[in-house]
């Protein structure tokens, strides 16, 4: 048997290099982490022999293509045994050994059933979570979580918020290890959903290039086998930064830059650049801060506001332009109410501003409970998905544009360094070069807009 040869090779190497302890690992390319019969036999043999020669086996770990793994020790199948020296073979006692095929941990049906039950538990938790989000003060808490994890799905943002609302940066066990950090002993993972697609072979009628069914000599459809991909998800564990220790993390340039008040001009420039419609500054009356003009497809911002308020207003109006333009509304099944549009735009603005560390203390969502009353779960979840998708897209595009702008400015400074000392001063006066042009405003009756 191959595992006997494997035993001898492992022991030969161990004795040669004078091993003190041994941990065995091997790879399952199929990503099925359930131990095979050969895995079980190999582990049992190795543990007995290694213990006898004084090289205890600490663990046997099966790894797959993703971040998941199977540890014999964690499953309490493998313990370090002790053996007393004996005078005869009858006196040998192997304590602590548990052959895996004799234990409940290797029941594939039970493992599948446990995963199914956990998926149902997570699904129920998500549905309950959506209702609670709108009927309590947790709505704003969810937006804060979405701001920290823009690349996570709505479902995973909800799961993180419900299990660890103070989380700031999440990675898998393996992900943290690759960054030089390790999960602290005793920490419990945050359970989220990860894609687990699989393929099925399906027999169907063969068709020609024109889409017509190909027939055989008897006039019967010719059959062919084709492979189809099925979307699926599985529960996995992720861990927050606070649950780990090890190497310090590198600073993330964009987030650090945007929290510096001196760099709001760069941030504003980036936001302007990714706007789907033209932007102008106008004189406005009263508390009006800006609007999105649907028919003219443009955004106007009130002149004379602070840089922070300019950023907040512009993000709000860009959300309107993305989600509530005439073209965007035509794609929606029913007519969207004004309140619904405001909830979406204000939520996107809050999420994006929170991501960049911009003051959000003046935002209030006390009205969402009234707005959501009478709506079913799919409808409420669709709105949350819209907010999540729009926020994530804006954050990603702004990040890219900020890096591009900063890189361009650094290149200009490097090229001109030493030639014209005044150039650096000119570049630092970017605020003066970005003074807005003031348009003549129209009366309110001439505007079809979404007010701030």
C-alpha positions as CSV (number, residue, x, y, z in Angstrom):
1,X,0.0,0.0,0.0
2,X,1.2,3.5,-0.8
3,X,0.7,4.8,2.8
4,X,3.2,2.1,4.1
5,X,5.8,3.5,1.8
6,X,4.8,7.0,2.8
7,X,5.3,6.1,6.5
8,X,8.8,4.8,5.8
9,X,9.8,8.0,3.8
10,X,8.5,10.3,6.6
11,X,10.3,8.4,9.3
12,X,13.5,8.2,7.3
13,X,13.6,12.0,6.9
14,X,12.6,12.6,10.5
15,X,15.4,10.4,11.9
16,X,17.9,11.8,9.5
17,X,17.3,15.5,10.5
18,X,16.7,14.6,14.2
19,X,13.1,15.8,14.5
20,X,11.8,16.4,17.9
21,X,8.1,17.0,17.0
22,X,6.2,16.3,13.8
23,X,3.2,17.9,12.1
24,X,1.8,16.2,8.9
25,X,0.1,18.3,6.2
26,X,-1.2,17.4,2.8
27,X,-3.3,18.9,0.0
28,X,-6.7,17.9,-1.4
29,X,-7.0,19.5,-4.9
30,X,-10.7,18.6,-5.0
31,X,-11.3,20.9,-2.0
32,X,-13.2,18.1,-0.3
33,X,-11.6,18.2,3.2
34,X,-13.2,15.0,4.5
35,X,-10.4,12.6,5.3
36,X,-10.1,9.5,3.1
37,X,-9.6,6.0,4.4
38,X,-6.0,6.2,3.4
39,X,-5.6,9.5,5.3
40,X,-7.0,7.8,8.4
41,X,-4.7,4.8,8.1
42,X,-1.7,6.9,7.5
43,X,-2.4,9.1,10.6
44,X,-3.0,6.1,12.8
45,X,0.2,4.3,11.8
46,X,2.3,7.5,12.0
47,X,1.1,8.3,15.4
48,X,1.8,4.9,16.9
49,X,5.3,4.6,15.3
50,X,6.3,8.2,15.9
51,X,5.4,8.0,19.6
52,X,7.4,4.8,19.9
53,X,10.6,6.3,18.5
54,X,10.1,9.6,20.5
55,X,8.9,11.9,17.8
56,X,5.3,12.7,18.7
57,X,3.0,13.7,15.9
58,X,1.3,17.0,16.8
59,X,-1.4,17.2,14.1
60,X,-2.4,16.1,10.7
61,X,-3.9,18.9,8.6
62,X,-5.7,18.6,5.3
63,X,-5.8,21.8,3.2
64,X,-7.8,22.7,0.1
65,X,-7.8,25.3,-2.6
66,X,-9.3,28.0,-0.4
67,X,-8.8,29.2,3.2
68,X,-10.5,26.1,4.8
69,X,-8.6,23.3,6.4
70,X,-9.3,20.1,8.4
71,X,-7.3,19.5,11.6
72,X,-7.3,16.1,13.2
73,X,-6.3,17.6,16.5
74,X,-9.0,20.4,16.4
75,X,-11.6,17.7,15.8
76,X,-10.2,15.9,18.9
77,X,-9.4,12.9,16.9
78,X,-5.7,13.1,17.4
79,X,-4.1,13.4,20.8
80,X,-0.4,12.9,21.8
81,X,-0.3,9.4,23.3
82,X,2.1,8.0,25.8
83,X,3.4,4.5,26.0
84,X,5.2,2.6,28.7
85,X,8.2,0.6,27.8
86,X,7.3,-3.1,27.9
87,X,9.2,-6.4,28.2
88,X,6.8,-8.3,26.0
89,X,4.5,-7.4,23.1
90,X,1.4,-8.1,25.3
91,X,2.3,-5.3,27.6
92,X,2.0,-2.6,24.9
93,X,-0.7,0.0,25.5
94,X,-1.6,2.7,23.1
95,X,-3.4,5.5,25.0
96,X,-5.1,8.4,23.5
97,X,-5.3,7.0,19.9
98,X,-8.6,7.3,18.2
99,X,-8.9,5.9,14.7
100,X,-10.9,8.4,12.7
101,X,-13.2,5.9,11.0
102,X,-14.5,4.8,14.4
103,X,-15.6,8.2,15.5
104,X,-18.6,10.4,14.7
105,X,-16.5,13.2,13.3
106,X,-16.1,11.5,10.0
107,X,-19.8,11.1,9.1
108,X,-20.1,12.9,5.8
109,X,-23.9,12.9,6.0
110,X,-23.8,14.5,9.5
111,X,-21.3,17.1,8.3
112,X,-23.6,18.0,5.3
113,X,-26.6,18.1,7.6
114,X,-24.8,20.4,10.0
115,X,-23.8,22.8,7.2
116,X,-27.4,22.8,5.9
117,X,-28.7,23.6,9.4
118,X,-26.2,26.4,9.8
119,X,-27.1,27.9,6.4
120,X,-30.8,27.9,7.4
121,X,-29.9,29.5,10.8
122,X,-27.9,32.2,8.9
123,X,-30.7,32.8,6.4
124,X,-33.3,33.2,9.3
125,X,-30.9,35.5,11.1
126,X,-30.6,37.7,8.0
127,X,-34.3,38.0,7.5
128,X,-34.8,38.9,11.2
129,X,-31.9,41.3,10.9
130,X,-33.5,43.2,8.0
131,X,-36.7,43.8,10.0
132,X,-34.7,44.9,13.1
133,X,-32.6,47.3,11.0
134,X,-35.6,49.4,10.1
135,X,-37.5,49.1,13.3
136,X,-34.6,50.2,15.7
137,X,-31.6,52.5,15.9
138,X,-29.5,49.8,14.1
139,X,-29.9,51.3,10.6
140,X,-27.1,53.8,11.2
141,X,-25.0,51.1,12.7
142,X,-25.4,49.0,9.5
143,X,-24.3,52.0,7.3
144,X,-21.2,52.4,9.5
145,X,-20.4,48.7,9.0
146,X,-20.9,49.0,5.2
147,X,-18.5,52.0,5.3
148,X,-15.8,49.8,6.8
149,X,-16.5,46.8,4.5
150,X,-17.5,48.2,1.1
151,X,-16.4,45.2,-0.8
152,X,-18.4,42.8,1.4
153,X,-22.0,41.9,0.3
154,X,-25.0,43.2,2.2
155,X,-25.6,39.8,3.8
156,X,-22.0,39.7,5.1
157,X,-22.2,43.3,6.4
158,X,-25.4,42.4,8.3
159,X,-23.7,39.2,9.7
160,X,-20.6,41.2,10.8
161,X,-22.8,43.9,12.4
162,X,-24.9,41.4,14.3
163,X,-21.9,39.3,15.6
164,X,-19.2,42.0,16.1
165,X,-20.4,45.6,15.4
166,X,-17.0,47.0,16.5
167,X,-15.1,45.1,13.8
168,X,-12.8,47.3,11.7
169,X,-10.9,45.0,9.3
170,X,-11.7,41.3,8.7
171,X,-9.7,38.5,7.1
172,X,-9.7,34.7,7.1
173,X,-7.4,32.8,9.3
174,X,-5.1,32.2,6.4
175,X,-5.3,35.8,5.2
176,X,-4.1,37.1,8.6
177,X,-1.3,34.5,8.6
178,X,-0.1,35.8,5.2
179,X,0.0,39.3,6.6
180,X,2.2,38.2,9.5
181,X,-0.6,38.2,12.1
182,X,-2.2,35.3,14.0
183,X,-5.6,34.8,15.5
184,X,-5.4,34.9,19.3
185,X,-6.1,31.6,21.2
186,X,-9.7,31.2,22.1
187,X,-11.1,33.8,19.7
188,X,-14.4,32.8,18.0
189,X,-14.7,33.5,14.3
190,X,-17.3,35.7,12.7
191,X,-19.5,33.5,10.5
192,X,-20.1,34.9,7.1
193,X,-21.0,33.4,3.7
194,X,-18.5,32.6,1.0
195,X,-19.1,31.5,-2.6
196,X,-18.9,27.8,-3.1
197,X,-19.9,27.2,-6.8
198,X,-19.9,23.7,-8.3
199,X,-20.5,22.2,-11.7
200,X,-23.0,19.7,-12.9
201,X,-23.1,17.6,-16.1
202,X,-26.4,17.9,-17.9
203,X,-27.6,16.1,-21.0
204,X,-29.5,18.2,-23.5
205,X,-30.5,18.4,-27.2
206,X,-27.6,19.5,-29.5
207,X,-28.2,22.6,-31.5
208,X,-26.5,24.0,-34.6
209,X,-25.1,27.5,-35.1
210,X,-28.6,28.8,-36.0
211,X,-30.0,27.5,-32.7
212,X,-31.9,24.6,-34.4
213,X,-32.0,21.1,-32.8
214,X,-29.7,18.6,-34.6
215,X,-31.5,15.4,-35.6
216,X,-30.0,11.9,-36.2
217,X,-30.8,9.6,-39.1
218,X,-34.0,8.5,-37.4
219,X,-35.2,12.0,-36.9
220,X,-34.5,12.0,-33.2
221,X,-32.7,14.8,-31.4
222,X,-29.0,14.3,-30.9
223,X,-28.0,14.4,-27.3
224,X,-24.9,16.0,-25.9
225,X,-23.5,16.5,-22.4
226,X,-22.7,20.0,-21.2
227,X,-21.3,21.3,-17.9
228,X,-23.3,24.0,-16.1
229,X,-22.1,26.1,-13.2
230,X,-24.3,26.3,-10.1
231,X,-24.0,29.2,-7.6
232,X,-23.8,28.2,-4.0
233,X,-22.6,29.5,-0.7
234,X,-21.1,28.0,2.5
235,X,-20.5,29.3,6.0
236,X,-16.9,30.3,6.7
237,X,-15.1,32.1,9.6
238,X,-13.5,35.5,9.4
239,X,-11.6,37.3,12.1
240,X,-11.4,41.0,13.1
241,X,-8.1,42.8,13.5
242,X,-8.8,43.1,17.3
243,X,-8.8,39.2,17.4
244,X,-5.3,39.0,16.1
245,X,-1.7,39.8,17.1
246,X,1.6,40.0,15.2
247,X,3.1,42.3,12.7
248,X,1.8,45.9,12.4
249,X,-0.4,46.6,9.4
250,X,0.8,49.1,6.7
251,X,-1.1,52.4,6.6
252,X,-3.7,52.6,3.9
253,X,-2.9,55.8,1.9
254,X,-6.3,56.9,0.7
255,X,-8.1,56.6,4.0
256,X,-5.3,58.4,5.8
257,X,-5.1,61.2,3.3
258,X,-8.9,61.8,3.3
259,X,-9.0,62.3,7.0
260,X,-6.6,65.2,6.7
261,X,-8.5,68.4,6.4
262,X,-5.8,69.9,4.2
263,X,-6.5,67.2,1.6
264,X,-10.2,67.8,1.2
265,X,-9.5,69.6,-2.1
266,X,-7.9,66.4,-3.5
267,X,-10.8,64.3,-2.3
268,X,-13.3,66.8,-3.7
269,X,-11.4,66.8,-7.0
270,X,-11.6,63.0,-7.1
271,X,-15.4,63.0,-6.4
272,X,-16.0,65.5,-9.1
273,X,-14.0,63.4,-11.6
274,X,-16.1,60.3,-11.0
275,X,-19.5,62.1,-11.2
276,X,-21.8,60.8,-13.9
277,X,-23.0,64.3,-14.7
278,X,-21.5,67.8,-14.9
279,X,-21.2,69.8,-11.7
280,X,-21.5,73.6,-11.1
281,X,-21.8,76.0,-8.2
282,X,-24.8,78.4,-7.8
283,X,-26.2,80.9,-5.4
284,X,-29.1,79.3,-3.5
285,X,-31.7,80.6,-1.0
286,X,-32.5,79.3,2.4
287,X,-31.3,75.9,3.6
288,X,-31.0,74.4,0.2
289,X,-27.5,73.0,-0.3
290,X,-27.7,71.4,-3.7
291,X,-29.8,69.6,-6.2
292,X,-29.7,67.1,-9.1
293,X,-31.5,68.5,-12.2
294,X,-33.1,65.5,-13.9
295,X,-34.1,67.1,-17.3
296,X,-30.7,68.8,-17.7
297,X,-28.9,65.9,-16.1
298,X,-26.6,68.0,-14.0
299,X,-25.7,68.7,-10.3
300,X,-25.6,72.2,-8.7
301,X,-23.9,72.9,-5.3
302,X,-24.5,76.0,-3.2
303,X,-21.6,78.4,-3.4
304,X,-19.9,79.6,-0.3
305,X,-20.2,76.4,1.8
306,X,-17.3,74.8,3.7
307,X,-15.2,72.2,2.0
308,X,-16.6,69.4,4.2
309,X,-20.2,70.4,3.3
310,X,-19.3,70.6,-0.4
311,X,-18.0,67.0,-0.2
312,X,-21.1,65.7,1.7
313,X,-23.5,67.5,-0.6
314,X,-21.8,66.4,-3.8
315,X,-21.8,62.7,-2.7
316,X,-25.5,63.0,-1.9
317,X,-26.4,64.5,-5.3
318,X,-24.2,62.0,-7.2
319,X,-26.2,59.2,-5.5
320,X,-29.3,60.9,-6.8
321,X,-27.8,61.1,-10.3
322,X,-26.8,57.4,-10.2
323,X,-30.0,56.0,-8.8
324,X,-32.7,58.4,-9.7
325,X,-32.0,59.8,-13.1
326,X,-34.8,59.5,-15.7
327,X,-32.9,56.5,-17.3
328,X,-32.3,54.8,-13.9
329,X,-36.0,55.2,-13.0
330,X,-37.2,53.7,-16.3
331,X,-35.4,50.5,-15.4
332,X,-37.4,50.1,-12.1
333,X,-40.7,48.2,-12.0
334,X,-42.7,50.9,-10.2
335,X,-42.6,54.6,-9.5
336,X,-40.2,55.4,-6.6
337,X,-41.5,57.8,-4.0
338,X,-39.6,61.0,-3.1
339,X,-39.0,59.7,0.5
340,X,-37.6,56.4,-0.9
341,X,-35.1,58.4,-3.1
342,X,-34.0,60.6,-0.1
343,X,-33.5,57.5,2.1
344,X,-31.2,56.0,-0.6
345,X,-29.3,59.1,-1.4
346,X,-28.8,60.1,2.3
347,X,-27.7,56.6,3.2
348,X,-25.2,56.4,0.4
349,X,-23.8,59.8,1.4
350,X,-23.5,58.7,5.0
351,X,-21.8,55.5,4.1
352,X,-19.2,57.1,1.8
353,X,-18.5,60.0,4.2
354,X,-18.0,57.5,7.1
355,X,-15.6,55.5,5.0
356,X,-13.4,58.6,4.5
357,X,-13.7,59.8,8.1
358,X,-15.8,62.9,7.3
359,X,-17.9,64.2,10.2
360,X,-21.4,62.6,10.0
361,X,-22.8,63.8,13.3
362,X,-25.5,65.9,11.5
363,X,-27.1,62.9,9.8
364,X,-30.3,61.4,11.2
365,X,-32.3,58.4,10.1
366,X,-35.1,58.5,12.6
367,X,-37.6,58.7,9.7
368,X,-36.7,55.3,8.2
369,X,-38.9,53.4,10.6
370,X,-42.0,55.3,9.3
371,X,-40.8,55.0,5.7
372,X,-40.3,51.3,5.9
373,X,-43.7,50.5,7.6
374,X,-45.8,48.2,5.5
375,X,-43.0,47.1,3.2
376,X,-42.1,43.4,2.9
377,X,-38.7,41.9,3.5
378,X,-37.6,41.5,-0.2
379,X,-38.5,45.1,-0.9
380,X,-36.6,46.4,2.2
381,X,-33.6,44.2,1.3
382,X,-33.6,45.4,-2.3
383,X,-33.3,49.0,-1.0
384,X,-30.4,48.0,1.2
385,X,-28.7,46.2,-1.7
386,X,-29.1,49.3,-3.8
387,X,-27.5,51.4,-1.1
388,X,-24.6,48.9,-0.6
389,X,-23.9,48.6,-4.3
390,X,-23.9,52.3,-4.9
391,X,-21.7,53.0,-1.9
392,X,-19.2,50.3,-2.8
393,X,-19.0,51.5,-6.4
394,X,-18.4,55.2,-5.3
395,X,-15.8,54.3,-2.7
396,X,-13.9,52.1,-5.2
397,X,-13.9,54.7,-7.9
398,X,-13.0,57.6,-5.5
399,X,-10.1,55.5,-4.1
400,X,-8.8,54.9,-7.6
401,X,-9.1,58.5,-8.6
402,X,-7.4,59.8,-5.4
403,X,-4.4,57.6,-6.0
404,X,-4.3,58.7,-9.6
405,X,-4.4,62.4,-8.7
406,X,-1.8,62.1,-5.9
407,X,0.5,60.1,-8.2
408,X,0.2,62.7,-10.9
409,X,1.1,65.5,-8.5
410,X,4.0,63.7,-7.1
411,X,5.4,63.1,-10.6
412,X,5.1,66.8,-11.5
413,X,6.9,67.8,-8.3
414,X,9.7,65.3,-8.9
415,X,10.2,66.5,-12.5
416,X,10.3,70.2,-11.6
417,X,12.2,69.8,-8.3
418,X,15.2,72.0,-8.3
419,X,14.3,73.9,-11.5
420,X,11.6,76.3,-10.3
421,X,11.3,76.5,-6.5
422,X,8.0,78.3,-6.8
423,X,6.3,75.4,-8.5
424,X,5.8,73.5,-5.2
425,X,4.1,76.6,-3.8
426,X,1.9,76.8,-6.8
427,X,0.9,73.1,-6.4
428,X,0.0,73.7,-2.8
429,X,-2.4,76.5,-3.7
430,X,-4.8,74.0,-5.3
431,X,-7.7,75.5,-3.3
432,X,-7.3,78.8,-5.0
433,X,-7.2,77.3,-8.5
434,X,-10.4,75.4,-7.8
435,X,-12.6,78.4,-7.1
436,X,-16.1,77.6,-8.5
437,X,-17.8,79.5,-11.3
438,X,-21.2,80.8,-10.3
439,X,-24.1,80.1,-12.6
440,X,-27.3,82.2,-12.8
441,X,-30.0,80.2,-10.9
442,X,-33.5,79.5,-12.2
443,X,-36.7,79.8,-10.2
444,X,-37.8,76.7,-8.3
445,X,-40.8,76.3,-10.6
446,X,-38.3,75.7,-13.5
447,X,-36.5,72.9,-11.7
448,X,-37.3,69.2,-11.5
449,X,-34.8,68.1,-8.8
450,X,-34.0,66.1,-5.8
451,X,-33.3,68.5,-3.0
452,X,-30.6,67.9,-0.4
